[in-house]
Amino acid sequence: MQTESPPLFPFPPSAIENSSEQAVNSYNRDGIIYLKTFLSEADLKGLREDTNRAIEQSEKELKKNWESRRVYFYSKNPAGASSELKSDYVVDPYFLSSGDKAHVFYEATDNIDSINRIGHGLHLRKGYPTIRKIVYEHSGLKNLLKNIGLRRPICQLSVYIPKHAQEAGSDVRPHQESTFAYTEPASVQVLWIALEDAMIEYACMWGILGSNRMPLKYVSRVDHRLKKRHFEQIHAVTIPDFDLERKYYTPLEVQAGDAVFFHGNFVHCSPVNSSSRGRPAISFQFIETANTHYPETNWLQPPNRETLFDLK
C-alpha cells in the first residue's frame, strides 16, 4: 500500500473521449482516475435540479405510499455487525424495493432527522432526465467502460448523497464497493460526481491508491427468504483504520462537476462533515452482464436489463 500519496492527476474530458492509454494505465495502477470537468455547466445545473426534485418527490411518495415511515441508513462494520443496530435496513421492504425507484433513507444518528441518501434507481426514472443522460448518453463514460474491458454493462444503481454540514450525518467507514454488489468474476465500477466542491474541509472522500489490487475482504449476503443479512469474509485482508492509519489514505479532492471513477475493490471512506456547508454528490455503480454471474444473495434483485452498450 502506498503512503504519503500525491493528489490525483486530473484527466481532462478529452482523455476519455479519445480513449487515452494514460488514463487507462492510471486506472489500472491506482484503481481510480480523476475526471476533471466531467460535466458541462448545463449538465451540472440539470443534475442539481434532478436531485432537488428527487428530494421533494421521494418524501411525498414516502408519505403517500409508506405512511411516512423512516428507514435509517448507516455504514455497517462487518467485523462488529452483530453488536450494531438490531434493525438492518438491507432487509427492510422499503430498501429492497428501491432498485428501480427513488427512495429516501435517513441518518441513524441521535436527535437528527436528516436525509442520508436517495436511491437506488434514479437513472431508471424518466423524471430525472439529466441523470439518465449522464448514464446512457455520455460518450466519454462509455469509452472508459469499454477501454477497461466491459462488454455489456448496466448501471446497477444510482444514489444521491447530500453529506450534510455541521455534523448532521454520519461517517462512512472504509469499504470496498464490491462487498455490496458481488459478481463473478469481479466487475463493479463506480462513477462519483461532485455537485459542490469536495475538499478536505468539506469531508471529501479518501481512498487507498492501488487498493484495486487487494482482494475483496467481505461479501454482503442477503437471504431474501429469511430476511437476514450476513457478511462473509472471503479473504484475510487488512484494511487500515482511517482514524489511526491515515497515512495510507489519499484525499480525493475534486470540484463541482468533476468526477472520480474507481474499481469495486478500491478502499474508500469519508469522515463526518463538520463544516458549515454540505458536500452533495451522486454516485453510479456499473456491473458487467456478459459472461458474469450475479448471485441471488445480492440485496438488489433482480438487476435491470437496460444496457449502456453491447459489444457482443
N, C-alpha and C positions, 0 to 999 in steps of 0.2 A: 504493500500500500504506500502511496505517495504522501510525503509530508511537506508542509510549507509550500503548497502549490500556488502558482501564479494565477491571476484571473483568467477566465476563459477567453480564448481568441474569438473575436466577433466576426462571423462569416456574413457577408452581405447577401441580399436576395439573389444576386447573380450566381452565387456559389452553388445553390441547389437548383436554380432554374437551368443552369448549364452543366449540371451533373459533375461538379468539381470533385476530382480524385482526392484533393487535400481535405475536403470536408468529410468524405467517407473514411479516409485514413484517421482523421482526428476522432471521429465517432468510434472507430474500431479500437483505438488506443485508450481513449478516456471513458468511453461509454456514454458520452454526452457531447453535443455541439450547441454552440450559442448562435442563434439565428437573429442577427441584428436587423431591425426594421422589418420583421416578418410580415406585419400588417401595414397596409396603407392607412393614412389618416381616416379615410372614409370607412374602411372596414373596422378600424378601432372604434370609431363612433358608433357604427352599426352593432358591433359586439356589445358595447356598453348598453345600448338600447335594448338588445335582446336579453341581456342578463337582468336589467331592471324590470323588464316585462315578465321574466321568469319568476322573480321575487313576488310580484303582485299576483300573478296567475296561480302560482303554486300554493300560496297561502289561501287564496279564495277557494281553490279546489280542495284543500285540506279541510276547510270549514264546511264545504258543501257535501263532500262525499265521505269524509272520515271523522266528522264530528269534532274537528279541531284538536284531535289527539296529537300528542307530541311524541316523536321518536328521536331519541338522543344519540348522536354520533360521537364516538371518541376513538382515539388512537390506542388500540389494544396491544398490550405487551404479551406476546405469545408465551414467554417463559413464566409469566405470572398470571396467566389468563384466568385461572380458577379463583384467584383472590380478588379479582376486579368486580365491576358491576355485574350483578346476577342476571340482569336483563340484557341479552345480547341482541343488538339491533339487527344483526345479519339475518336472523331467523324470524324477524317480525314481518308479517304480511305486507305492510306498507313499504318496507325496504325491498323485499323480494319481488314486488310488482313494479319496481321503479325503472327497470331496464329499458323500457320504451316510453318513459314518461318524464315529467319534470316534478319530482317530489322534493319536499323541503325537510331538512333534518336540522335539529337544534343542538346547541352546545350542552354538554353534560356537566358543566361547571356549576358550582353553587351560586344561587341567587342571581343567575343571569339567564335571560330568555332571549338569546340572540341566535341567528341562523349560523350553522356551521357550514352547510353546503346545500346545493340544489342539484339534483341529478336523477337519473343517470342516462336518460335518453333524449337530451336536449337536441342532439343532432338529427334525431328521427322525427322531430315535430316541425311541421311546416310553419308554425307560428314564430319560429326563430330563424329567419332567412339568412342572416349573416353567419350564424353558427353552421348551418347547412352548407353555405357557400365555401367556408373555410375547409370543411371536411371533404366535400365532394368535388370542388372545382379548383382548388389551389394547386396549380401545376407544379410548383416547387416542392410541395409536400409529397405529391405523387412521385415525382422524380426521386426524391430522397428515399421513399419506401421501396421503390424499385431497385435503387442502387445498393441498398443494404441487403437485398435478396428476397423481398416479399413478392409473391406472385398473384395472390388473390386475397388481399387484406380487407378486413372490415374495421370500422370504428366500433369497438366493443362497448365503450361508454364515454359519456361526457359529463363533466361536473364543474359547476361554478362554486368557487370558494372565496368568500368575502374577506377572510382573515382580519377580523375587526380590530380596531385600535383600543388602546387603554386597557389591555389585558382582558377584553370581553370575549375571550375564547381560549382554547387550549393549545398546547404544543402538539407537534406531530413527531412521534418517535422515529428514529432511524429505521428504515424498512426498505424492502425490495418490492417493486410493483408486481412482479410475477408471483408473489405469495398469494395474491388475491385474484389472479386471472391466470391460472396454470394451464399451459398447453404442452403437448408432447409431439415434436420437440419444442423447446422454448421459442417463443415468437413475440412476446409482448414488447411494444414500443410506446413511448409516451411523448406527446407534444403538449407543452405547458406554456401558456401565453399570459404575459403580464398585462393587466388592464390599467394599472398605475405603476409608477416606478417602484421597483422591488430592490431596495438597498438594505444593507446590514441594519441600519437604524429602523427600518420598517419590517424587520423579521423576514428577510429574504430566505429562500431555500438554501440549504447547504448540502454538499454531496462529497463522496469519496471518488476522486478521479481514478479510473482504472478498475473500479469495483464491478464493472460488467464482466470481468474475467473471474470473479469469485463465483463459486457455485451458489445456487439458491439455498438458503438456510431452511426456511419454513414454507409449507403449503397450507393454506386455509382450506379445510374440507368441511362441507356442509352436508349433513344428512337431511335431505328435504322431506323425507317421510317422518322422521322423529323430531324434526325441527331443532337440531342441535348442530353446533359448530365446534370443531377442534383444530388445533394447529399441529401438524405433523412435521417434526424435524427430519429433513431428508439428507442434510449434510452437516458435519461438525464444523461450522464456520463461526468465527468470532467477528461480530460486528461491533466496532468501537463505540463506547458510550459518548454521546455528543457533548455532555457537560464535562466529563472527566478526561476525554481524549480528543479534544477539539483540533489538535494539531493534524489529525488525519483528514479533516474536512475542509473543503474549499467553499467560500461564499459564492453563491450563484447569483450575483447582482446583475439585474437587467433593467431596462427602462420600459415604459409603457409602449406596447406594440411590438416589443421584442419577444422572442420565444426561446425555449430550450427544448431540445429533442434528445431523449435518452432511452437507453436499453432497460429492459424489465428487471435485470439484476443489479442495476445501478443503485447504490445505497444513498438515500437522501432523507432529509428531515427539515423541520423548521421550528424555531422557538416561538414562545408566546409573543404577540405583538404588543410591546409596551409603549409604542409611540402614540402620537396624537392623531394619526391618520391611518385609514385602512390600507390593506395591500391586496386588493382583489385580483383574482386570476381565474382562468378557465383551463381545464386540463382534458385532454383527449387520450384515450387508450386504444391502441390498434393491435390486432392479432391476425395471424395467418390462418387461412382456412384450407389452403391447398395441402393435401397430404399431412394434415395436422389433426391430432386427437384433442378434443375439448371435453374434459371429464364432466360427468354428471354431478360431481361434488363441488364444482364451482358454484358460487352463490347465484350468478346471473344465468338464468335458464329460461328459454333457450337463447343462444346468441342470434343476433339479427342476420339477415341474408343480403343486406344492401352493400355490395362490394364497391370499393373505390375503383378497382380495375381488375381485369382477369387476363393474365398473360398466357394462360393455357400452355 
